[in-house]
Amino acid sequence: MKNLTKIIIPFFGIIIMALANPLRSQQIIKGTITNLKTKQPLQNVSVTLKNSTGKTIKSTISGLNGNYEFISIEPTTYSIYCSLSGYKAALKKEVVLKKNETKEVNIALIEIIEALPEVVKMEEEKITEEIIQTVSHSKTTNESTKNRISKKDYYAPNACGAAVPAQRMYDGDNEYYGYHNTESYSPLSENDFKNARLNPLSTFSIDVDAASYSNIRRFINSGQQPPIAAVRIEEMINYFDYDYPQPVGEHPFSINTEISSTPWNNKTKLIHIGLQGKEIELENLPASNLVFLIDVSGSMDTENRLPLLKKSFQLLVDNLREKDRIAIVVYAGAAGLVLPSTQGSEKEKIKEAISRLSAGGSTAGGAGIKLAYKIAIENFIKNGNNRVILATDGDFNVGVSSDGEMATLIEEKRKSGVYLTCLGYGMGNYKDSKLETLADKGNGNFAYIDNILEAKKVLVTEMGGTLFTIAKDVKLQLEFNPNKIESYKLIGYENRLLNSEDFNDDKKDAGELGSGHSVTALYEVVLKGEGSAPSVDPLRYQNLTELVPTSKQDNELLTVKFRYKKPNEDTSKLIVHHLEDKQLPIEKTSENFKFSAAVAEFGMLLTNSKHKANANHKQVIELAKSAKGIDKHGYRAEFIRLVEMSEMQASAFLKEE
């Protein structure tokens, strides 16, 4: 009876409380964010709701139609702050919300391009507060103080004339706001046409990284053209999903080929090669042993770095399964374990550990990597997904820090069977070259997170492809038929090229492919009799002018050979595919062909390629629009908008010159 009383009394207590509290009032603020000039909706806008004291109540991101919404908020007076890279920030004050009211507040943003090269100003109240706090206790007068800025110059133009946010800097123990740009990229030498008779083999490692595209998007949204070294065309192409068929049979891949006219050059043909990895449902993927390796150094202390990083990892945590495990290692002046390996079902515990992170100090990246791998190895799951996820701006400056030293360290650690994913954040200090090197050497992948939607794409929508490897050391080798092809040029993949003999060498490291990932490569070719091939002087010791007699294989343009290893094996498997000379008019090619060609053409414009021929923005836009397809997540629509913005910016820069 006593136990029954314990149950009944709380039960009636709940009923009494429910009767005493009628249905709560429901207040909503919603609206649409648009471009002031074009009236077009803007997605990815950061929208913050603040109360009358300036305290942030809620934050959200505008959707594909520019819409945002705050629900279940108290009736009071609010202000709404909107910001989007490439646009002036907007503040809507005195938004009075009454009880049971739904208020629509539409806001229009002004593109920064209209103000270039003027300094872009930020919200006055916010900067006044920050500058007073930092300058009031900064007493040093050394050389570095010359770079200090006033509240009016919080956003300063960089060397390209584009607005870049000021960063928190340090004079010993003192801090201030200033600007410097130390972003670094590895220079690339564009591939040239090769004589198919003298160089019949083309060999390269696959690349499913997509960091270059989101980084390019960041530049264009900020009102500037990206540096040429930041443009890796293969990463632009492989940012997008393609409608390739799922594989059947023993191999976890399908190979798809097409040939048609080159949109930007009527004297050449374009060959499209698409690989599709088998898609495995999330619940069927092996258990994960993940170690978050998070940079909390002083350079991460800006809104688009550590705060965005924390939001990104919260999204990933929401998708963990009970059989998954997470540990968190951080590094600044030293490395430390914030959260020991924890079961995926303890989501609140993991999120709480992430939310407590704060930035400060120098960057001992090497020590952090060593500790993260140590934790991953200690909790290793046999036949599972063991991976370190490094999130940083890449600015290692304490201990092991050079690209060569870091690469050697990662090469040594990958022998443990632990893979590496690199996530890049921030601007002005972003080390693209270093992070790309680490991902390549660590049997992993690399993404650049410029906003929360990109975080969702990488860590939620494409979680299987990002975190679960189905094949490693994936290589392609094409043999071109010189009876049909005079010369060829691989578009992109400049830093993924391999020697011909590397293809059969199972000790040679190459790219990794994740669950559901696709890989696309394009070759521009000159057919026999339709142009001349690059030539060399006659050879003294061998004759390369004789062709194989015409045979039944003579209608083949090329042979695609594909090698891969299963994640836990060291011996590669081989797939062979032949492409026959079955050309289609470009309007009859697949959406895969047309859209990938549009992205490649845009990349050639951004790099001012010597092979761009008749490439132009309008043609890119028309081709992309014709291949937009279903576009479930809006990525292709966003690409079209980026090309349109880039065209306007290019025209503006030409006028200034």
Secondary structure in CASP SS format (residue, H / E / C, confidence):
PFRMAT SS
TARGET T0000
AUTHOR 0000-0000-0000
METHOD secondary structure of the structure
MODEL  1
M C 1.00
K H 1.00
N H 1.00
L H 1.00
T H 1.00
K H 1.00
I H 1.00
I H 1.00
I H 1.00
P H 1.00
F H 1.00
F H 1.00
G H 1.00
I H 1.00
I H 1.00
I H 1.00
M H 1.00
A H 1.00
L H 1.00
A H 1.00
N C 1.00
P C 1.00
L C 1.00
R C 1.00
S C 1.00
Q C 1.00
Q C 1.00
I E 1.00
I E 1.00
K E 1.00
G E 1.00
T E 1.00
I E 1.00
T E 1.00
N E 1.00
L C 1.00
K C 1.00
T C 1.00
K C 1.00
Q C 1.00
P E 1.00
L C 1.00
Q C 1.00
N C 1.00
V C 1.00
S E 1.00
V E 1.00
T E 1.00
L E 1.00
K E 1.00
N E 1.00
S C 1.00
T C 1.00
G C 1.00
K C 1.00
T E 1.00
I E 1.00
K E 1.00
S E 1.00
T E 1.00
I E 1.00
S C 1.00
G C 1.00
L C 1.00
N C 1.00
G C 1.00
N E 1.00
Y E 1.00
E E 1.00
F E 1.00
I E 1.00
S C 1.00
I C 1.00
E C 1.00
P C 1.00
T C 1.00
T E 1.00
Y E 1.00
S E 1.00
I E 1.00
Y E 1.00
C E 1.00
S E 1.00
L C 1.00
S C 1.00
G C 1.00
Y E 1.00
K C 1.00
A C 1.00
A E 1.00
L E 1.00
K E 1.00
K E 1.00
E E 1.00
V E 1.00
V E 1.00
L C 1.00
K C 1.00
K C 1.00
N C 1.00
E C 1.00
T E 1.00
K E 1.00
E E 1.00
V C 1.00
N C 1.00
I E 1.00
A E 1.00
L E 1.00
I C 1.00
E E 1.00
I H 1.00
I H 1.00
E H 1.00
A C 1.00
L C 1.00
P C 1.00
E C 1.00
V C 1.00
V C 1.00
K C 1.00
M C 1.00
E C 1.00
E H 1.00
E H 1.00
K H 1.00
I H 1.00
T H 1.00
E H 1.00
E H 1.00
I H 1.00
I H 1.00
Q H 1.00
T H 1.00
V H 1.00
S C 1.00
H C 1.00
S C 1.00
K C 1.00
T C 1.00
T C 1.00
N C 1.00
E H 1.00
S H 1.00
T H 1.00
K H 1.00
N H 1.00
R E 1.00
I C 1.00
S C 1.00
K H 1.00
K H 1.00
D H 1.00
Y C 1.00
Y E 1.00
A E 1.00
P E 1.00
N C 1.00
A C 1.00
C C 1.00
G C 1.00
A C 1.00
A E 1.00
V E 1.00
P E 1.00
A C 1.00
Q E 1.00
R E 1.00
M E 1.00
Y E 1.00
D E 1.00
G C 1.00
D C 1.00
N E 1.00
E E 1.00
Y E 1.00
Y E 1.00
G E 1.00
Y C 1.00
H C 1.00
N C 1.00
T C 1.00
E C 1.00
S E 1.00
Y C 1.00
S C 1.00
P C 1.00
L C 1.00
S C 1.00
E C 1.00
N C 1.00
D C 1.00
F C 1.00
K E 1.00
N E 1.00
A C 1.00
R C 1.00
L C 1.00
N C 1.00
P C 1.00
L E 1.00
S E 1.00
T E 1.00
F E 1.00
S E 1.00
I C 1.00
D C 1.00
V C 1.00
D C 1.00
A C 1.00
A H 1.00
S H 1.00
Y H 1.00
S H 1.00
N H 1.00
I H 1.00
R H 1.00
R H 1.00
F H 1.00
I H 1.00
N H 1.00
S C 1.00
G C 1.00
Q C 1.00
Q C 1.00
P C 1.00
P C 1.00
I H 1.00
A H 1.00
A H 1.00
V C 1.00
R C 1.00
I H 1.00
E H 1.00
E H 1.00
M H 1.00
I H 1.00
N C 1.00
Y C 1.00
F C 1.00
D C 1.00
Y C 1.00
D C 1.00
Y C 1.00
P C 1.00
Q C 1.00
P C 1.00
V C 1.00
G C 1.00
E C 1.00
H C 1.00
P C 1.00
F E 1.00
S E 1.00
I E 1.00
N E 1.00
T E 1.00
E E 1.00
I E 1.00
S E 1.00
S E 1.00
T E 1.00
P C 1.00
W C 1.00
N E 1.00
N E 1.00
K E 1.00
T E 1.00
K E 1.00
L E 1.00
I E 1.00
H E 1.00
I E 1.00
G E 1.00
L E 1.00
Q E 1.00
G E 1.00
K C 1.00
E C 1.00
I C 1.00
E C 1.00
L H 1.00
E H 1.00
N H 1.00
L C 1.00
P C 1.00
A C 1.00
S E 1.00
N E 1.00
L E 1.00
V E 1.00
F E 1.00
L E 1.00
I E 1.00
D E 1.00
V C 1.00
S C 1.00
G H 1.00
S H 1.00
M H 1.00
D C 1.00
T C 1.00
E C 1.00
N C 1.00
R C 1.00
L H 1.00
P H 1.00
L H 1.00
L H 1.00
K H 1.00
K H 1.00
S H 1.00
F H 1.00
Q H 1.00
L H 1.00
L H 1.00
V H 1.00
D H 1.00
N C 1.00
L C 1.00
R C 1.00
E C 1.00
K C 1.00
D C 1.00
R E 1.00
I E 1.00
A E 1.00
I E 1.00
V E 1.00
V E 1.00
Y E 1.00
A C 1.00
G C 1.00
A C 1.00
A E 1.00
G E 1.00
L E 1.00
V E 1.00
L E 1.00
P E 1.00
S E 1.00
T E 1.00
Q E 1.00
G C 1.00
S C 1.00
E C 1.00
K H 1.00
E H 1.00
K H 1.00
I H 1.00
K H 1.00
E H 1.00
A H 1.00
I H 1.00
S H 1.00
R C 1.00
L C 1.00
S C 1.00
A C 1.00
G C 1.00
G C 1.00
S C 1.00
T C 1.00
A C 1.00
G H 1.00
G H 1.00
A H 1.00
G H 1.00
I H 1.00
K H 1.00
L H 1.00
A H 1.00
Y H 1.00
K H 1.00
I H 1.00
A H 1.00
I H 1.00
E H 1.00
N C 1.00
F C 1.00
I C 1.00
K C 1.00
N C 1.00
G C 1.00
N E 1.00
N E 1.00
R E 1.00
V E 1.00
I E 1.00
L E 1.00
A E 1.00
T E 1.00
D C 1.00
G C 1.00
D C 1.00
F C 1.00
N C 1.00
V C 1.00
G C 1.00
V C 1.00
S C 1.00
S C 1.00
D H 1.00
G H 1.00
E H 1.00
M H 1.00
A H 1.00
T H 1.00
L H 1.00
I H 1.00
E H 1.00
E H 1.00
K H 1.00
R H 1.00
K H 1.00
S H 1.00
G C 1.00
V C 1.00
Y E 1.00
L E 1.00
T E 1.00
C E 1.00
L E 1.00
G E 1.00
Y C 1.00
G C 1.00
M C 1.00
G C 1.00
N C 1.00
Y C 1.00
K E 1.00
D H 1.00
S H 1.00
K H 1.00
L H 1.00
E H 1.00
T H 1.00
L H 1.00
A H 1.00
D H 1.00
K H 1.00
G C 1.00
N C 1.00
G C 1.00
N E 1.00
F E 1.00
A E 1.00
Y E 1.00
I C 1.00
D C 1.00
N C 1.00
I H 1.00
L H 1.00
E H 1.00
A H 1.00
K H 1.00
K H 1.00
V H 1.00
L H 1.00
V H 1.00
T H 1.00
E C 1.00
M H 1.00
G H 1.00
G H 1.00
T H 1.00
L H 1.00
F C 1.00
T E 1.00
I E 1.00
A E 1.00
K E 1.00
D E 1.00
V E 1.00
K E 1.00
L E 1.00
Q E 1.00
L E 1.00
E E 1.00
F E 1.00
N C 1.00
P C 1.00
N C 1.00
K C 1.00
I E 1.00
E E 1.00
S E 1.00
Y E 1.00
K E 1.00
L E 1.00
I C 1.00
G C 1.00
Y C 1.00
E H 1.00
N H 1.00
R H 1.00
L E 1.00
L C 1.00
N C 1.00
S H 1.00
E H 1.00
D H 1.00
F H 1.00
N H 1.00
D C 1.00
D C 1.00
K C 1.00
K C 1.00
D C 1.00
A C 1.00
G E 1.00
E E 1.00
L E 1.00
G E 1.00
S C 1.00
G C 1.00
H C 1.00
S E 1.00
V E 1.00
T E 1.00
A E 1.00
L E 1.00
Y E 1.00
E E 1.00
V E 1.00
V E 1.00
L E 1.00
K C 1.00
G C 1.00
E C 1.00
G C 1.00
S C 1.00
A C 1.00
P C 1.00
S C 1.00
V C 1.00
D C 1.00
P C 1.00
L C 1.00
R C 1.00
Y C 1.00
Q C 1.00
N C 1.00
L C 1.00
T C 1.00
E C 1.00
L C 1.00
V C 1.00
P C 1.00
T C 1.00
S C 1.00
K H 1.00
Q H 1.00
D H 1.00
N H 1.00
E E 1.00
L E 1.00
L E 1.00
T E 1.00
V E 1.00
K E 1.00
F E 1.00
R E 1.00
Y E 1.00
K E 1.00
K C 1.00
P C 1.00
N C 1.00
E C 1.00
D C 1.00
T C 1.00
S C 1.00
K E 1.00
L E 1.00
I E 1.00
V E 1.00
H E 1.00
H E 1.00
L E 1.00
E E 1.00
D C 1.00
K C 1.00
Q C 1.00
L E 1.00
P C 1.00
I H 1.00
E H 1.00
K H 1.00
T C 1.00
S C 1.00
E H 1.00
N H 1.00
F H 1.00
K H 1.00
F H 1.00
S H 1.00
A H 1.00
A H 1.00
V H 1.00
A H 1.00
E H 1.00
F H 1.00
G H 1.00
M H 1.00
L H 1.00
L H 1.00
T C 1.00
N C 1.00
S C 1.00
K C 1.00
H C 1.00
K C 1.00
A C 1.00
N C 1.00
A C 1.00
N C 1.00
H H 1.00
K H 1.00
Q H 1.00
V H 1.00
I H 1.00
E H 1.00
L H 1.00
A H 1.00
K H 1.00
S H 1.00
A C 1.00
K C 1.00
G C 1.00
I C 1.00
D C 1.00
K C 1.00
H C 1.00
G C 1.00
Y H 1.00
R H 1.00
A H 1.00
E H 1.00
F H 1.00
I H 1.00
R H 1.00
L H 1.00
V H 1.00
E H 1.00
M H 1.00
S H 1.00
E H 1.00
M H 1.00
Q H 1.00
A H 1.00
S H 1.00
A H 1.00
F H 1.00
L H 1.00
K H 1.00
E H 1.00
E C 1.00
END
